């Protein structure tokens, strides 16, 4: 029972009941405590939750969900809050179910090459936990040092090495899920692949927390490759760099990673925490990594060097040590955050295009930059055409936030117009839900919402995410007006 002091504090009976489920030390409800949960990595929009609860196990998650469902209280799950599309923003005064205390590595089976983790387990920590046995976990988003595997499942996160190894869905073997009514289900229990029946695991992975809350994940772990080499190439022309990307793939090489940065991005990373001495006057660089059995790596490297030299590369070099390779990757992986060194604010976009259309889409992004009056840096996974335009702006200047959002929408339209997608790994959330109309018809969107309604019929779980407002015409200015809520 709660003492007299607690009875005075819990003015909301529902918060009191939730505190009884998790313990009064595992709930936040005062405004000053909730401010930290008013947004995720998409900070343009902010909203306070009703409360934040910190369950310690699956049963507590199920009890919270069941209580919220029975009392028609909206709720959503949150991992580390590193999402970039607003998927964890409590638009409807939701109860946030933070999974940050469910952060254990439950088991590792090296013989069958799989591990079981709770959703709050940090991505990079898994690799660090098994590295001494010669294994690693392949999905490696830039935020892997802090993002959680549960969040990766929700967004179907990728990373620099997804060109060869695939995204999160390619490494998930089993899920434990709490459905929006509080029921607990197991999908592919024991990590048995290709189980008969519908691919519910594929459906839930990338569903952005709208179909259920993942509470346990069985993942595939991989043996470290025998060899690994990394190449850094500098180009005086973005198009030459883009053509080198196509040339490498056309040569039959599938690098583990094939990353590109343009001049503005290079300015940012060189002003950031991990500068490596990139020339400030180059227009583009490629970071290329190959791995596998030792026997074939040197030949692949020679082919890559030949392709780069054929595209008027200014300089191309191979990392001479693991330390040098590590510095190159630290420089790249902190690229998004490094934009803060050259701009007060930045908006990260995430579109996908066919590799062959890289030069023209990058040129279109340059036009968008000039027309908006805002600088746009490009850091992206060139190998699979996953672009990340970073729109630099200053929210203190009236109208610049709206300009940045308009520019972001224009970049996504450019991707869609060449047969691409509006997202590759960051998700749709609230940021891009209206832009879903760029690639789906009303009938296709309706079919998808019908699937959501099977799992989440009362629309209490993460309401208002992923799908556009029904029967709404696509109007960029109206999207911006309705989306922006800077506080």
C-alpha positions as CSV (number, residue, x, y, z in Angstrom):
1,X,0.0,0.0,0.0
2,X,1.1,3.6,-0.6
3,X,1.8,5.8,2.4
4,X,0.1,9.1,3.0
5,X,2.7,11.1,1.0
6,X,2.2,8.9,-2.1
7,X,-1.5,9.2,-1.9
8,X,-1.2,13.0,-2.0
9,X,1.2,12.8,-5.0
10,X,-0.8,10.4,-7.2
11,X,-3.6,12.8,-8.1
12,X,-4.4,10.7,-11.3
13,X,-5.9,7.3,-10.3
14,X,-4.6,5.7,-13.5
15,X,-1.0,6.8,-12.7
16,X,-1.4,5.3,-9.3
17,X,-2.6,2.0,-10.7
18,X,0.4,2.0,-13.2
19,X,2.7,2.7,-10.3
20,X,1.3,-0.4,-8.5
21,X,2.3,-2.5,-11.5
22,X,5.9,-1.3,-11.8
23,X,6.6,0.2,-8.4
24,X,6.5,3.8,-7.4
25,X,10.2,4.3,-8.2
26,X,9.6,3.2,-11.8
27,X,7.2,5.8,-13.0
28,X,7.5,9.5,-14.0
29,X,4.6,11.8,-14.2
30,X,5.6,15.3,-13.1
31,X,6.1,17.8,-15.9
32,X,9.7,18.5,-15.2
33,X,10.5,14.8,-15.5
34,X,8.5,14.3,-18.6
35,X,10.2,17.0,-20.7
36,X,13.0,14.5,-21.5
37,X,10.5,12.3,-23.3
38,X,8.8,15.0,-25.4
39,X,10.6,13.9,-28.6
40,X,13.0,11.5,-30.1
41,X,15.8,12.3,-32.6
42,X,13.2,14.2,-34.6
43,X,13.1,17.3,-32.4
44,X,11.1,19.6,-34.7
45,X,7.9,18.3,-33.0
46,X,7.4,17.9,-29.2
47,X,4.6,16.7,-27.0
48,X,4.5,15.6,-23.4
49,X,3.4,12.1,-22.4
50,X,0.9,11.4,-19.7
51,X,3.5,9.3,-17.8
52,X,6.6,7.2,-18.4
53,X,6.7,3.7,-16.9
54,X,9.8,1.5,-16.7
55,X,8.8,-2.2,-16.7
56,X,11.5,-4.8,-15.8
57,X,10.1,-7.8,-17.6
58,X,7.5,-9.0,-20.1
59,X,4.8,-9.6,-17.6
60,X,4.9,-6.1,-16.4
61,X,4.8,-4.8,-20.0
62,X,1.7,-7.0,-20.6
63,X,0.0,-5.8,-17.3
64,X,0.6,-2.1,-18.3
65,X,-0.7,-2.7,-21.8
66,X,-3.7,-4.6,-20.5
67,X,-4.5,-1.8,-18.0
68,X,-4.2,0.9,-20.7
69,X,-6.3,-1.1,-23.2
70,X,-9.1,-1.7,-20.6
71,X,-9.2,2.0,-19.7
72,X,-8.8,3.2,-23.3
73,X,-5.6,5.0,-22.5
74,X,-3.3,5.5,-25.5
75,X,0.3,4.2,-25.1
76,X,3.5,3.6,-27.0
77,X,6.9,1.9,-26.5
78,X,10.2,3.7,-26.5
79,X,13.7,2.5,-26.7
80,X,16.7,4.8,-26.5
81,X,14.9,7.6,-28.2
82,X,17.4,7.8,-31.1
83,X,14.7,7.4,-33.8
84,X,14.8,10.1,-36.5
85,X,11.2,10.2,-37.7
86,X,9.2,11.0,-34.6
87,X,8.0,7.5,-34.0
88,X,8.3,7.8,-30.2
89,X,6.7,11.2,-29.8
90,X,3.6,11.0,-27.6
91,X,1.1,12.9,-29.9
92,X,-1.9,11.8,-27.9
93,X,-0.6,12.2,-24.3
94,X,0.3,8.6,-24.3
95,X,1.7,6.6,-21.5
96,X,5.2,5.8,-22.6
97,X,6.4,2.3,-21.9
98,X,10.2,2.7,-21.7
99,X,12.0,-0.5,-22.3
100,X,15.3,0.9,-21.1
101,X,15.4,-1.3,-18.0
102,X,14.9,-4.5,-20.0
103,X,18.5,-4.5,-21.2
104,X,19.9,-8.0,-20.6
105,X,21.7,-10.4,-22.9
106,X,19.6,-13.5,-22.0
107,X,21.6,-16.2,-23.8
108,X,24.2,-16.9,-26.5
109,X,24.3,-20.1,-28.5
110,X,27.6,-20.1,-30.5
111,X,26.9,-23.5,-32.0
112,X,23.7,-22.4,-33.6
113,X,25.0,-18.8,-34.0
114,X,22.2,-17.0,-32.3
115,X,21.6,-14.8,-29.2
116,X,18.6,-13.8,-27.2
117,X,18.3,-10.2,-25.9
118,X,15.8,-8.0,-24.3
119,X,14.6,-5.0,-26.3
120,X,16.6,-2.4,-24.3
121,X,19.9,-4.2,-25.0
122,X,22.2,-1.7,-26.9
123,X,23.2,-2.7,-30.4
124,X,27.0,-2.4,-30.2
125,X,27.0,-4.0,-26.8
126,X,26.0,-7.3,-28.4
127,X,29.1,-7.3,-30.7
128,X,31.3,-6.3,-27.7
129,X,29.8,-9.1,-25.6
130,X,30.7,-11.8,-28.2
131,X,33.8,-10.4,-29.8
132,X,36.2,-12.4,-27.7
133,X,34.7,-15.6,-29.2
134,X,35.2,-14.3,-32.7
135,X,31.6,-13.3,-33.4
136,X,29.6,-10.1,-34.1
137,X,26.1,-8.7,-34.8
138,X,25.9,-7.3,-38.3
139,X,23.3,-4.5,-38.3
140,X,25.3,-1.3,-37.5
141,X,23.3,1.9,-37.7
142,X,25.4,5.0,-37.0
143,X,23.8,5.3,-33.5
144,X,24.7,1.7,-32.7
145,X,26.7,2.7,-29.6
146,X,23.4,3.9,-28.0
147,X,20.4,2.6,-30.0
148,X,18.7,-0.5,-28.8
149,X,17.9,-3.8,-30.6
150,X,14.2,-3.4,-29.8
151,X,14.2,0.0,-31.5
152,X,16.1,-1.5,-34.5
153,X,13.4,-4.1,-34.9
154,X,10.7,-1.5,-34.8
155,X,12.4,0.6,-37.5
156,X,14.1,-2.3,-39.4
157,X,17.3,-0.4,-39.0
158,X,20.2,-0.9,-41.4
159,X,23.6,0.6,-41.3
160,X,26.8,1.1,-43.3
161,X,27.3,-2.7,-43.8
162,X,23.7,-3.5,-44.9
163,X,24.9,-3.6,-48.6
164,X,26.3,-7.0,-48.1
165,X,24.7,-8.2,-44.9
166,X,21.2,-6.8,-45.1
167,X,19.1,-4.9,-42.6
168,X,17.7,-6.0,-39.2
169,X,14.9,-8.2,-40.6
170,X,17.7,-10.4,-42.2
171,X,19.1,-11.1,-38.7
172,X,16.0,-11.7,-36.6
173,X,15.1,-15.4,-35.8
174,X,12.4,-15.0,-33.2
175,X,10.3,-12.5,-31.3
176,X,8.3,-12.3,-28.1
177,X,5.6,-9.7,-28.5
178,X,3.0,-8.1,-26.3
179,X,-0.1,-7.4,-28.5
180,X,-2.1,-4.2,-27.9
181,X,-4.6,-6.2,-25.8
182,X,-1.9,-7.4,-23.4
183,X,-1.6,-10.9,-24.9
184,X,1.9,-12.3,-25.1
185,X,2.8,-14.3,-28.2
186,X,5.9,-16.1,-29.4
187,X,6.9,-15.9,-33.1
188,X,9.3,-18.6,-34.4
189,X,10.0,-19.7,-30.8
190,X,13.5,-21.1,-30.4
191,X,14.8,-19.2,-33.4
192,X,13.6,-21.8,-36.0
193,X,13.7,-20.1,-39.4
194,X,11.1,-20.5,-42.1
195,X,8.4,-21.7,-39.8
196,X,5.1,-22.6,-41.6
197,X,2.4,-20.0,-41.8
198,X,2.3,-16.3,-42.4
199,X,5.5,-14.3,-42.0
200,X,4.4,-12.5,-38.9
201,X,8.0,-11.8,-37.9
202,X,8.6,-10.0,-41.2
203,X,5.3,-8.1,-40.7
204,X,6.2,-6.9,-37.2
205,X,9.8,-6.0,-38.0
206,X,9.7,-2.4,-39.3
207,X,6.1,-1.8,-38.2
208,X,7.3,1.1,-36.1
209,X,5.6,0.1,-32.9
210,X,2.1,0.1,-34.3
211,X,1.3,-3.6,-34.1
212,X,2.8,-4.8,-30.8
213,X,5.6,-4.3,-28.3
214,X,8.6,-6.5,-28.7
215,X,9.9,-7.8,-25.4
216,X,12.4,-10.5,-26.4
217,X,14.5,-10.9,-29.6
218,X,16.4,-13.9,-31.0
219,X,19.1,-12.6,-33.3
220,X,21.5,-14.2,-35.7
221,X,25.2,-13.7,-34.9
222,X,28.0,-14.1,-37.4
223,X,31.6,-15.3,-37.3
224,X,34.1,-12.6,-37.9
225,X,35.4,-12.6,-41.4
226,X,39.0,-13.9,-42.0
227,X,40.1,-10.6,-43.6
228,X,39.0,-7.1,-44.0
229,X,40.4,-4.1,-45.9
230,X,39.2,-0.5,-46.3
231,X,39.7,2.0,-49.1
232,X,39.4,5.7,-49.0
233,X,39.0,7.6,-52.3
234,X,38.8,11.4,-52.9
235,X,37.1,12.9,-56.0
236,X,37.0,16.4,-57.4
237,X,33.6,15.7,-58.9
238,X,30.5,14.2,-57.2
239,X,29.5,12.6,-60.5
240,X,32.8,10.8,-60.9
241,X,32.4,9.4,-57.4
242,X,28.9,8.3,-58.2
243,X,30.1,6.6,-61.4
244,X,32.8,4.8,-59.4
245,X,30.1,3.4,-57.1
246,X,28.4,1.9,-60.2
247,X,31.7,0.7,-61.6
248,X,32.6,-1.2,-58.4
249,X,29.2,-3.0,-58.4
250,X,29.4,-3.6,-62.1
251,X,32.8,-5.3,-61.6
252,X,31.0,-8.0,-59.6
253,X,32.3,-6.8,-56.3
254,X,29.8,-6.6,-53.4
255,X,31.6,-4.6,-50.7
256,X,30.6,-5.0,-47.1
257,X,30.2,-1.2,-47.1
258,X,30.3,1.6,-49.8
259,X,29.7,5.0,-48.2
260,X,29.9,8.5,-49.8
261,X,30.2,12.0,-48.4
262,X,30.1,15.3,-50.3
263,X,32.0,18.5,-49.6
264,X,29.6,20.0,-47.1
265,X,29.5,16.7,-45.1
266,X,33.3,16.5,-45.2
267,X,33.4,20.1,-43.7
268,X,31.2,18.9,-40.9
269,X,33.1,15.7,-40.0
270,X,36.4,17.5,-40.1
271,X,35.0,20.1,-37.7
272,X,33.6,17.3,-35.5
273,X,35.0,15.0,-32.8
274,X,36.9,12.6,-35.1
275,X,38.7,14.6,-37.9
276,X,41.1,12.5,-40.0
277,X,42.5,15.2,-42.3
278,X,40.3,14.9,-45.4
279,X,41.2,17.6,-47.9
280,X,38.7,20.5,-47.4
281,X,38.5,21.2,-51.2
282,X,37.4,17.8,-52.5
283,X,33.9,17.4,-53.7
284,X,33.3,13.8,-52.6
285,X,34.8,10.8,-50.9
286,X,34.1,7.1,-50.9
287,X,34.7,4.8,-48.0
288,X,34.8,1.2,-49.3
289,X,35.2,-1.9,-47.2
290,X,35.5,-5.5,-48.4
291,X,35.7,-8.6,-46.2
292,X,35.6,-12.4,-46.4
293,X,38.2,-15.1,-46.8
294,X,41.7,-13.8,-47.1
295,X,42.4,-15.4,-50.5
296,X,40.2,-13.0,-52.5
297,X,40.5,-9.7,-50.8
298,X,43.6,-8.4,-52.4
299,X,42.2,-9.0,-55.8
300,X,39.0,-7.1,-54.9
301,X,41.0,-4.2,-53.6
302,X,43.0,-4.0,-56.8
303,X,39.8,-4.0,-58.8
304,X,38.4,-1.2,-56.7
305,X,41.6,0.8,-57.1
306,X,41.4,0.3,-60.8
307,X,37.8,1.5,-61.0
308,X,38.5,4.6,-58.9
309,X,41.5,5.6,-61.0
310,X,39.4,5.2,-64.1
311,X,37.0,7.8,-62.7
312,X,39.6,10.6,-62.2
313,X,40.1,10.0,-58.5
314,X,42.4,12.6,-57.0
315,X,43.8,10.1,-54.4
316,X,42.9,6.6,-53.3
317,X,44.5,4.7,-50.4
318,X,44.1,1.5,-48.4
319,X,44.1,1.6,-44.6
320,X,47.5,0.5,-43.4
321,X,46.4,-0.6,-39.9
322,X,43.3,-1.4,-37.9
323,X,43.8,1.9,-36.0
324,X,43.7,3.9,-39.3
325,X,40.6,2.0,-40.5
326,X,38.9,2.6,-37.1
327,X,39.6,6.4,-37.4
328,X,38.1,6.5,-40.9
329,X,34.9,4.7,-39.6
330,X,34.6,6.9,-36.5
331,X,34.8,9.9,-38.8
332,X,31.9,8.5,-40.9
333,X,29.7,7.1,-38.2
334,X,29.6,10.3,-36.2
335,X,28.8,12.2,-39.4
336,X,25.2,13.1,-38.5
337,X,26.1,14.6,-35.1
338,X,29.1,16.4,-36.6
339,X,26.7,18.6,-38.5
340,X,26.1,20.4,-35.2
341,X,29.7,21.7,-35.5
342,X,28.7,23.8,-38.6
343,X,25.0,24.4,-38.2
344,X,22.8,25.3,-35.2
345,X,20.2,22.8,-36.4
346,X,19.9,20.1,-39.0
347,X,17.2,17.8,-40.4
348,X,18.2,14.3,-41.4
349,X,16.4,12.8,-44.4
350,X,16.3,9.2,-45.6
351,X,15.4,8.3,-49.1
352,X,16.3,5.4,-51.5
353,X,17.0,5.5,-55.2
354,X,18.4,3.1,-57.8
355,X,22.2,3.4,-57.8
356,X,22.2,4.3,-61.5
357,X,20.2,7.5,-60.7
358,X,22.7,8.8,-58.1
359,X,24.2,11.6,-60.2
360,X,20.8,13.1,-61.3
361,X,19.2,12.9,-57.8
362,X,22.3,14.5,-56.2
363,X,22.1,17.2,-58.8
364,X,18.4,17.7,-57.9
365,X,19.2,17.9,-54.2
366,X,21.7,20.6,-55.1
367,X,19.0,22.5,-56.9
368,X,16.7,22.1,-53.9
369,X,19.5,23.6,-51.7
370,X,19.9,26.6,-53.9
371,X,16.1,27.2,-54.2
372,X,15.6,26.9,-50.4
373,X,18.7,29.0,-49.5
374,X,19.7,26.2,-47.1
375,X,22.9,24.1,-47.3
376,X,22.4,20.4,-47.7
377,X,25.1,17.9,-46.8
378,X,25.0,14.4,-48.2
379,X,26.2,11.4,-46.2
380,X,24.8,8.1,-47.5
381,X,25.1,4.4,-48.2
382,X,26.0,4.7,-51.9
383,X,26.1,1.0,-52.5
384,X,22.4,0.5,-52.0
385,X,21.3,4.0,-53.0
386,X,20.2,4.9,-49.5
387,X,20.5,8.7,-49.3
388,X,20.8,10.9,-46.2
389,X,20.5,14.6,-47.1
390,X,21.2,16.6,-44.0
391,X,19.4,20.0,-44.3
392,X,21.2,22.7,-42.3
393,X,19.2,25.5,-40.8
394,X,18.7,27.8,-37.8
395,X,15.4,27.4,-36.0
396,X,16.0,30.8,-34.3
397,X,15.4,32.5,-37.7
398,X,11.7,32.8,-38.4
399,X,10.6,30.5,-41.3
400,X,13.8,28.5,-41.5
401,X,12.3,25.4,-39.8
402,X,9.5,25.4,-42.4
403,X,12.0,25.9,-45.2
404,X,14.0,22.9,-43.9
405,X,10.9,20.7,-43.8
406,X,9.8,21.8,-47.3
407,X,13.3,21.0,-48.6
408,X,13.2,17.6,-46.9
409,X,9.9,16.8,-48.6
410,X,11.3,17.9,-51.9
411,X,14.3,15.6,-51.5
412,X,11.9,12.7,-50.9
413,X,9.8,13.6,-53.9
414,X,13.0,13.5,-56.0
415,X,13.7,10.0,-54.7
416,X,10.2,8.8,-55.4
417,X,10.2,10.3,-58.9
418,X,13.0,8.1,-60.0
419,X,11.3,4.9,-58.7
420,X,12.8,5.1,-55.2
421,X,11.3,5.1,-51.7
422,X,10.8,7.8,-49.0
423,X,12.7,5.8,-46.3
424,X,15.4,3.2,-46.2
425,X,16.0,2.7,-42.5
426,X,14.8,5.7,-40.4
427,X,11.1,4.9,-40.7
428,X,8.1,7.0,-41.5
429,X,6.9,8.0,-38.0
430,X,5.2,11.4,-38.1
431,X,7.8,13.1,-40.2
432,X,7.1,11.4,-43.5
433,X,3.6,10.0,-43.1
434,X,2.0,12.4,-45.5
435,X,4.8,11.7,-48.0
436,X,3.6,8.0,-48.1
437,X,1.3,9.3,-50.8
438,X,4.4,9.7,-53.0
439,X,4.7,6.0,-53.4
440,X,1.4,4.4,-52.4
441,X,-2.2,4.8,-53.7
442,X,-5.1,5.4,-51.4
443,X,-6.1,1.7,-52.0
444,X,-2.7,0.5,-51.0
445,X,-2.6,2.7,-47.9
446,X,-6.1,1.4,-47.0
447,X,-4.9,-2.2,-47.3
448,X,-2.0,-1.4,-44.9
449,X,-4.2,0.3,-42.3
450,X,-6.5,-2.7,-42.4
451,X,-3.6,-4.9,-41.4
452,X,-2.8,-2.5,-38.6
453,X,-6.4,-2.7,-37.4
454,X,-6.3,-6.5,-37.1
455,X,-3.5,-6.1,-34.5
456,X,-4.5,-2.7,-33.0
457,X,-8.3,-2.4,-33.5
458,X,-8.8,0.4,-31.0
459,X,-5.7,2.4,-32.4
460,X,-4.4,2.9,-28.9
461,X,-0.8,1.8,-29.7
462,X,1.3,4.6,-31.2
463,X,-1.7,6.3,-32.8
464,X,-1.1,8.8,-35.6
465,X,2.1,7.3,-36.9
466,X,3.2,5.8,-40.2
467,X,0.0,6.5,-42.3
468,X,-1.3,9.8,-43.7
469,X,-4.6,11.4,-42.8
470,X,-7.3,9.5,-44.8
471,X,-8.4,11.0,-48.1
472,X,-6.0,14.0,-47.8
473,X,-4.6,15.6,-50.9
474,X,-0.8,16.0,-51.0
475,X,0.1,19.6,-50.4
476,X,3.7,20.3,-49.3
477,X,2.8,23.7,-47.7
478,X,-0.1,22.2,-45.8
479,X,2.0,19.2,-44.6
480,X,4.6,21.6,-43.2
481,X,1.9,23.8,-41.5
482,X,0.3,20.8,-39.9
483,X,3.5,19.0,-38.9
484,X,5.6,21.8,-37.5
485,X,5.1,22.4,-33.8
486,X,8.2,23.9,-32.4
487,X,8.1,24.5,-28.7
